[in-house]
Amino acid sequence: MPLSPKRPSESYTEMTQVVLPNDANPLGFILGGTVMHLIDIAGAIACHRHTRSLLVTAAVDGLQFLNSIKVGDMIILQATVTAAYKTSLEVEVKVCSEETLTGIRKLTSHAYLTFVAIDREGGRLPVPGLILETEAEKRKAREADARRAARLAAKEQIRASAGEPA
């Protein structure tokens, strides 16, 4: 059965929650691992919306921590699929903080994640294509292609240095 391609907007996901003390380090800022966990969840939800299949995280590219988020502030994650391949897809996740009392928002983190669609036995499944309509969507897909090529080359280099077959 052919898979119907989808627009990036169909995968758009936004998650918001308050940063609580159990999410934070002794300085009162959210833990980086907590942010990474939330990025993975937001990215997975966007990819589930695109594929309507089971998924596993295959890679995280370009994760940057730009600003900290304090206890009591809100963390807002926005995720959108940027590229679709045969069995994998890339999603961009932007993370912002929002000061509860002022509403001031800051970009705090940014990452690209790759997910692979799988069946219940772990075999790969095809994913729907991505309909690119705007110049921004086309640019993001080209950039995703470049990241993918670099990631696959790095993966082969790691395997070769470990003595594993390709």
PyMOL commands that set and color helices and strands:
alter all, ss='L'
color gray80, all
select helices_A, chain A and resi 8-11+21-23+32-51+135-161
alter helices_A, ss='H'
color red, helices_A
select strands_A, chain A and resi 13-18+54-65+74-84+88-98+105-118
alter strands_A, ss='S'
color yellow, strands_A
deselect
rebuild
show_as cartoon
